[in-house]
Amino acid sequence: MNLDELRDSESCLTRLSYAGIIRYAATGNRKSVSHALSQLQRLHAIQISRGMRIGITRESSAYRVTLDDLRVLELCN
């Protein structure tokens, strides 16, 4: 399962909690997920919109897969 498969067809965003990503990634390591998301963001493969904090809780972040971004394509070449 990947972020693009879980996206909303209208907004093209995937809204998923860290716990959800850990579950789909089949890893129990929060640090690995954080590192992977940071790497993908640095490579311009995803855009991350952090969820807003509401009291003591936080909304899930939203992710947009941007593999068609020119910067990603340049890195691949």
N, C-alpha and C positions, 0 to 999 in steps of 0.2 A: 504494500500500500504506500502511496506517496502523496505529498501535499497537493499535487495537481489533480489527482483522482478524487480528492475529498472537497474540491472547491465548489462554491456556489456558482451555478451556471449564469446567473444574472450579474453578480458583482465580480466574478472571477477571483474571489478571495476565499481562502480557507481559514476559518476561525476555529482554532484548536488550542486546548490547554497544554501545558508541558506534560501533564499526566497522560493526556491523550497521545501526544507524540511519543512518549516513552512506551506506551502500550503498543502502538502501531510499529514502532521501531524494534520492538522485542528486546529492549535493553532496560536494565534497572538503574542505569547510570545517568543521573541528571546532568553531570558535568560533561559527559560525551555529547548529549543532545545540545547543550549550550554551545559547545565548541563547534559542532557541525553546523548549527544555525549561523554562528558568527562567520565561519568560513564561507558558507553559501552566500551570505550577505556581502562579504568582502569581494567575492567573485562576481557580484551583481546577478547571481542566479535566482535570488529571492529578494523581495522587499518585505520588511517587517513593520507593521503598525502595532506598537505596544498597546495593550489594553489599558483603559483608564482605571484608576484606583477609585473605588466607591466605598468609603468607610475603611473597614479593615480587609475588604475583599478587592480583587482586581478582575476586570473582564479578561477573557482569553484574548491573546494577541491574534492579529490577522496576518496572513501570509499570502503574498502574490508571487507565483512562479514567473520568472522573467527570463527564461532561457532564450528568448528571441531578441534580447537586448544586444545591441551592437558590441558592447564591451565584452559580453560573454562570448560572442562569436569570434571576436578578435583574439581572445585568450585561447580559444579552441584551435585556432589556426596557428 
